[in-house]
Amino acid sequence: MTSSMRRRDWLRLGGALAASAGLPGWALAASTLTVAPMTLQRRTLANGLQVLAQPGGGGGSVSVQVWYRVGGKDDPKGRSGFAHLFEHLMFKSTAHLKAEQFDRLTEDVGGENNAFTAEDTTAYFEVVPSHHLERLLWAEAERMSTLNVDEANFHSERKVVEEEYRQRVLANPYGRLFEAMAPNGYLEHPYKRPVIGSIEDLEAASLDDVRAFHATYYRPDNAVLIVTGDFDPADLDRWVDKYFGPLTHPDTPIPRVNVAEPVREKPAQVALTAPNVPLPAVMLIWQGPKVTSDDNPALQVAQALLSAGDSSRLNQALVYRQRVAQSAGFQADLHTDAGLLTAYAIASGKRQPQTLVAPLMHEIEALARGPIAAAELDKIKTQLLTSALNERQTALGRGQALGWAMIQYNDPTTVDRELQRLQAVTADDVQRVLRQYVIGHPAVTLTYTQETEGAQG
């Protein structure tokens, strides 16, 4: 969570693995799982707003989500953190809503609300008892169209975002390390800019800058409204037409990032220091594919084999057997335009961070070239599938999966196909993608150590 309680870390299994209603029943086995396709209603209003309706599941609750196609990559140059800033501003006042009134409309009736910003999207969601659906639709339309982007709200939320940066990045001993992944991993793409933003960029922003950003991206033709849970589809259609139908969008086109990330030709070395580093660390960064790549499921399985849980390969080897690291991991961080693959280790003692490179690479190469037991592969795939199916038990989880499917594929039916693609991953697939993107490919080696006394952090 952020300092303003507006962020949730989402489980994103290669974009979206979970989505379905009711669930008439399923038997879980990684090689035999069958799930009925989701029953989904989809339409687009005249103003360009895309609407997904997925009724079912009972329980008397409903999830309302609005996903905007604007994320950290869309921040103006020299203004990192704008998308993230609006994650917070959207909870301030509108023409007919007081600041923080979303809390009253949701929490005071036993529901919840939250939001998050990512590289490719900013998303807002609520879960409330079903008989509150109409007022939540009105409220979402209200803040889409009449948000008060004024001096008071801007300065208030800028302070909140800056404090979040201090807590998550500066105060966290390893916050600077993980925040350095994108700036050092990407060569040209705007993914280089941190989603959370920087204090310098936020302080340099003017109210006119912020208003221009809002007018450019917060419009019905740049949004997806997703409603899941226990509701009457006829009521939903009527209320959507009533509250969202009258909204208009500017005549100007929506700017889109069209930067193609170049191929990294040479390895690089980066030495990063910080004022509070209890133990040295190292991070290896390779270029990865887009999230829509056919290699995505195999990379997600490789990630889990290497770093999911105490029994994972990196944890067993570096933490338990060799005792050279107190933690280690591997991450496939894939987005709509490009991706990164990252391995890291935090030392177990005051050793040189370069000494962790060989143990990390040994385990990755062992997975890429050595045998993968059928039981080990089946265990990991079953864990991933179970997690995905657990997510689809709630209206919130189903809406989340649909949101990622729309942002990354513009196709909600991918939530069904992703389960099938994950089941189809073989040991050969895992080894092939590691050889294709990691083994023998140029990497950025980032070392992380305590800065010397008197140095600037």
BELPEKA-V93762 format. One record per residue. N is the residue number from 1. NEAR is the number of other C-alpha atoms within 12 Angstrom. D_CENTER is the distance of its C-alpha to the mean C-alpha in Angstrom with 2 decimals. Layout:
N_NEAR_D_CENTER, N_NEAR_D_CENTER
This chain:
1_16_13.24, 2_27_14.23, 3_19_17.93, 4_28_18.12, 5_21_16.37, 6_34_13.91, 7_26_10.53, 8_23_9.25, 9_16_7.19, 10_25_6.12, 11_23_7.76, 12_34_6.62, 13_40_10.00, 14_46_10.06, 15_43_8.33, 16_48_10.46, 17_43_13.45, 18_47_14.58, 19_49_16.66, 20_44_20.32, 21_38_22.91, 22_27_25.90, 23_27_25.77, 24_15_29.49, 25_14_29.04, 26_18_27.75, 27_17_28.85, 28_24_26.34, 29_21_27.27, 30_31_25.02, 31_24_27.59, 32_18_28.82, 33_24_26.08, 34_21_26.69, 35_30_24.85, 36_22_26.27, 37_23_24.34, 38_32_22.72, 39_27_25.06, 40_29_23.42, 41_24_24.91, 42_27_23.59, 43_22_25.23, 44_24_24.94, 45_27_26.94, 46_18_29.37, 47_23_27.25, 48_24_24.38, 49_34_22.12, 50_35_20.65, 51_41_21.16, 52_42_20.13, 53_41_22.24, 54_43_22.07, 55_38_24.91, 56_34_25.88, 57_29_25.36, 58_22_27.81, 59_22_27.48, 60_24_28.22, 61_31_24.71, 62_44_22.41, 63_47_18.79, 64_53_18.41, 65_46_15.13, 66_49_14.97, 67_46_12.18, 68_44_13.26, 69_41_12.94, 70_43_12.60, 71_41_10.07, 72_38_10.90, 73_42_12.70, 74_40_15.03, 75_45_16.31, 76_32_20.06, 77_24_21.58, 78_24_22.53, 79_31_20.43, 80_37_17.03, 81_46_15.18, 82_50_16.53, 83_44_13.44, 84_48_12.52, 85_54_16.20, 86_48_16.23, 87_43_13.67, 88_42_16.70, 89_40_19.50, 90_45_18.79, 91_38_20.10, 92_34_23.32, 93_28_26.40, 94_27_27.19, 95_18_30.61, 96_19_31.02, 97_28_28.46, 98_22_28.97, 99_25_26.32, 100_27_24.24, 101_24_25.96, 102_38_22.80, 103_27_23.30, 104_23_26.81, 105_31_25.96, 106_30_23.54, 107_19_24.27, 108_17_28.00, 109_22_28.17, 110_19_26.36, 111_28_22.86, 112_28_19.63, 113_36_17.26, 114_35_13.98, 115_38_11.29, 116_38_8.05, 117_39_7.38, 118_43_4.97, 119_41_7.16, 120_38_8.26, 121_37_8.26, 122_45_9.40, 123_46_9.98, 124_45_12.88, 125_44_14.37, 126_44_17.64, 127_43_19.52, 128_38_23.28, 129_30_26.56, 130_34_27.27, 131_25_30.19, 132_30_27.99, 133_37_26.07, 134_30_28.25, 135_28_27.89, 136_42_24.08, 137_40_24.24, 138_31_26.72, 139_41_24.62, 140_44_21.53, 141_38_23.99, 142_33_25.64, 143_38_22.78, 144_43_21.75, 145_31_25.34, 146_27_27.05, 147_31_24.73, 148_29_26.94, 149_36_25.68, 150_25_28.59, 151_19_29.58, 152_16_29.38, 153_28_25.87, 154_34_24.64, 155_24_26.29, 156_22_25.33, 157_35_21.56, 158_38_21.73, 159_23_23.33, 160_29_20.64, 161_41_17.89, 162_32_20.30, 163_24_20.98, 164_31_17.36, 165_31_17.37, 166_22_20.60, 167_21_19.45, 168_24_16.15, 169_30_17.39, 170_24_21.17, 171_19_22.25, 172_20_20.14, 173_27_22.34, 174_34_19.59, 175_26_17.24, 176_35_18.83, 177_40_18.49, 178_33_14.75, 179_29_14.49, 180_33_17.00, 181_40_15.05, 182_38_13.80, 183_25_17.12, 184_37_19.14, 185_42_17.34, 186_34_17.29, 187_28_20.76, 188_22_20.60, 189_32_17.33, 190_36_15.88, 191_43_12.72, 192_31_15.35, 193_36_15.03, 194_39_12.95, 195_40_10.44, 196_45_12.31, 197_44_15.48, 198_34_18.84, 199_27_21.81, 200_16_24.08, 201_26_22.18, 202_35_21.77, 203_25_25.45, 204_22_26.52, 205_29_25.06, 206_21_27.58, 207_22_27.54, 208_15_28.38, 209_27_25.33, 210_36_23.09, 211_26_25.09, 212_17_24.93, 213_31_21.12, 214_37_21.08, 215_30_23.83, 216_29_22.15, 217_35_18.80, 218_43_19.29, 219_38_21.54, 220_38_21.88, 221_34_21.77, 222_38_18.25, 223_37_16.86, 224_47_16.41, 225_47_17.98, 226_48_17.28, 227_52_19.84, 228_52_20.10, 229_43_22.69, 230_32_26.34, 231_31_27.68, 232_24_30.33, 233_25_29.05, 234_13_32.14, 235_20_31.42, 236_38_27.87, 237_27_29.22, 238_17_31.89, 239_27_29.68, 240_37_27.10, 241_24_30.09, 242_19_31.58, 243_27_28.77, 244_39_26.51, 245_27_29.28, 246_21_31.18, 247_27_28.30, 248_24_28.78, 249_26_26.79, 250_19_28.11, 251_12_30.07, 252_12_28.21, 253_13_25.64, 254_24_21.94, 255_17_21.30, 256_19_19.01, 257_25_18.00, 258_15_20.32, 259_18_20.30, 260_18_20.71, 261_24_19.67, 262_18_23.01, 263_23_23.74, 264_22_24.22, 265_14_27.91, 266_16_28.64, 267_21_27.25, 268_22_26.74, 269_20_27.35, 270_25_25.78, 271_24_27.24, 272_31_25.23, 273_30_26.94, 274_31_26.16, 275_27_28.50, 276_25_27.36, 277_29_26.57, 278_22_28.17, 279_30_27.84, 280_38_27.23, 281_45_24.21, 282_43_23.39, 283_49_20.36, 284_45_20.78, 285_42_18.53, 286_43_19.10, 287_42_18.00, 288_39_16.10, 289_33_16.00, 290_27_13.86, 291_34_11.51, 292_30_14.50, 293_25_16.88, 294_21_19.19, 295_34_18.56, 296_42_14.98, 297_40_16.31, 298_40_18.77, 299_48_16.36, 300_45_14.32, 301_44_17.78, 302_50_18.83, 303_39_15.99, 304_36_17.09, 305_43_20.73, 306_42_20.42, 307_34_18.43, 308_26_17.75, 309_22_20.23, 310_20_23.70, 311_20_25.16, 312_30_22.81, 313_37_24.72, 314_43_23.58, 315_33_24.04, 316_27_27.40, 317_31_28.72, 318_36_27.71, 319_29_27.56, 320_19_30.26, 321_15_32.69, 322_20_32.79, 323_22_31.66, 324_33_30.52, 325_34_27.05, 326_29_25.86, 327_36_22.36, 328_41_20.88, 329_40_17.83, 330_37_16.36, 331_38_12.82, 332_40_11.89, 333_36_9.00, 334_36_9.43, 335_38_8.74, 336_38_11.25, 337_32_13.86, 338_38_13.81, 339_40_12.43, 340_41_13.54, 341_42_15.03, 342_42_15.82, 343_43_18.43, 344_43_19.49, 345_46_22.27, 346_42_23.55, 347_34_27.34, 348_24_29.45, 349_22_32.11, 350_21_33.32, 351_25_33.14, 352_23_32.31, 353_35_28.64, 354_29_29.93, 355_25_31.49, 356_40_28.14, 357_32_27.45, 358_23_30.07, 359_33_29.03, 360_43_25.40, 361_37_26.62, 362_21_29.25, 363_32_26.86, 364_41_24.60, 365_28_27.82, 366_25_29.24, 367_37_26.42, 368_31_26.80, 369_21_30.59, 370_18_31.84, 371_17_32.10, 372_26_29.30, 373_15_30.99, 374_17_30.50, 375_16_30.04, 376_24_27.26, 377_36_25.32, 378_28_26.04, 379_26_24.93, 380_37_21.46, 381_41_21.00, 382_31_22.39, 383_26_20.00, 384_39_16.95, 385_40_18.71, 386_27_19.76, 387_23_16.33, 388_38_15.31, 389_38_18.60, 390_25_18.35, 391_30_15.26, 392_36_17.40, 393_29_20.16, 394_33_18.88, 395_43_18.61, 396_39_15.33, 397_40_13.85, 398_47_15.51, 399_48_14.29, 400_50_10.60, 401_49_11.39, 402_52_13.41, 403_48_10.94, 404_46_8.64, 405_38_12.11, 406_36_13.36, 407_37_10.85, 408_34_10.94, 409_28_14.51, 410_25_16.11, 411_25_17.64, 412_40_17.07, 413_31_19.42, 414_31_17.05, 415_44_16.00, 416_33_19.56, 417_28_19.85, 418_42_16.85, 419_41_18.79, 420_26_21.81, 421_32_20.29, 422_43_19.07, 423_34_22.58, 424_28_24.19, 425_33_22.83, 426_30_25.90, 427_31_26.81, 428_26_27.92, 429_29_24.54, 430_38_22.85, 431_31_25.63, 432_24_25.65, 433_36_22.05, 434_41_22.59, 435_26_25.79, 436_23_24.36, 437_33_21.59, 438_36_22.58, 439_27_26.25, 440_17_28.49, 441_23_25.89, 442_23_25.75, 443_33_23.36, 444_35_22.73, 445_36_24.16, 446_39_23.06, 447_40_25.32, 448_41_24.77, 449_33_27.89, 450_29_29.67, 451_20_31.01, 452_14_34.77, 453_11_36.57, 454_9_36.91, 455_11_34.03, 456_12_31.49, 457_19_27.84
